[in-house]
């Protein structure tokens, strides 16, 4: 799908890019080498939902994703992101 909302993490050393599609999916990309992408499906089951936006917290430890029905919160392990470049993205 088309990219609708793009945000970079705010904290130096975390180096993440998050972007949403219009429907259902949010992707988190490792900006150090752009080789890792984690895709997350919003909503439950096979039901598609409109993704209205996303944002990182000020310290980049959380990623918030807004849909037509709710706001989801995802933890970002900023300590491991700073120490180990190959850790889980979100």
PLY file of the C-alpha trace (Angstrom):
ply
format ascii 1.0
element vertex 90
property float x
property float y
property float z
element edge 89
property int vertex1
property int vertex2
end_header
0.00 0.00 0.00
0.90 3.65 -0.21
2.87 5.34 2.54
0.61 7.73 4.50
2.53 8.92 7.56
6.32 8.94 8.10
8.12 9.63 11.39
11.74 9.34 12.50
12.63 8.53 16.11
13.51 11.67 18.04
16.38 10.35 20.13
19.93 10.14 18.72
21.24 6.58 18.58
17.82 4.94 18.21
17.77 5.47 14.42
14.29 4.22 13.51
11.86 5.24 10.81
8.18 4.34 11.17
5.64 4.66 8.40
2.02 3.66 8.03
-0.04 2.50 5.12
-3.57 3.81 4.68
-5.04 0.52 5.82
-3.94 -1.94 8.50
-0.11 -1.96 8.37
2.65 -0.03 10.12
6.33 -0.63 9.31
9.42 0.15 11.40
12.75 0.42 9.57
16.29 0.35 10.97
17.83 3.54 9.53
21.40 2.45 10.22
21.55 0.35 7.09
17.90 -0.02 5.99
18.28 -3.83 6.00
15.70 -4.62 8.70
11.98 -3.91 8.52
9.37 -5.00 11.03
5.75 -4.94 9.83
2.87 -4.81 12.30
-0.76 -5.50 11.49
-3.24 -3.25 13.29
-6.74 -4.45 14.12
-7.92 -7.92 14.99
-8.27 -10.99 12.84
-8.74 -10.37 9.15
-10.55 -7.04 9.61
-8.80 -4.08 7.98
-8.68 -0.76 9.86
-7.85 2.77 8.79
-4.52 3.94 10.22
-4.90 7.62 11.08
-1.35 8.39 12.20
1.66 7.51 14.30
4.22 9.16 16.54
7.25 8.35 18.68
7.35 9.51 22.30
9.86 12.27 23.14
12.46 9.74 24.33
11.66 7.30 21.47
10.85 4.53 23.96
7.29 4.20 22.65
5.59 4.17 19.27
1.93 5.21 19.22
-0.33 4.22 16.33
-3.80 5.68 15.90
-6.56 3.79 14.11
-10.24 4.53 13.59
-11.06 2.66 16.80
-8.11 3.04 19.18
-4.55 4.11 19.90
-1.99 1.32 20.23
1.29 1.67 22.12
4.43 -0.32 21.30
7.60 -0.40 23.40
10.95 0.32 21.76
13.98 -1.03 23.63
16.12 2.09 23.31
18.95 0.69 25.46
19.42 -2.33 23.18
19.04 -0.09 20.10
21.95 2.05 21.33
24.18 -0.88 22.31
23.32 -3.58 19.75
22.42 -2.57 16.22
20.73 -5.87 15.37
18.14 -6.02 18.15
14.37 -6.31 17.66
13.13 -3.05 16.19
9.93 -2.60 18.13
0 1
1 2
2 3
3 4
4 5
5 6
6 7
7 8
8 9
9 10
10 11
11 12
12 13
13 14
14 15
15 16
16 17
17 18
18 19
19 20
20 21
21 22
22 23
23 24
24 25
25 26
26 27
27 28
28 29
29 30
30 31
31 32
32 33
33 34
34 35
35 36
36 37
37 38
38 39
39 40
40 41
41 42
42 43
43 44
44 45
45 46
46 47
47 48
48 49
49 50
50 51
51 52
52 53
53 54
54 55
55 56
56 57
57 58
58 59
59 60
60 61
61 62
62 63
63 64
64 65
65 66
66 67
67 68
68 69
69 70
70 71
71 72
72 73
73 74
74 75
75 76
76 77
77 78
78 79
79 80
80 81
81 82
82 83
83 84
84 85
85 86
86 87
87 88
88 89
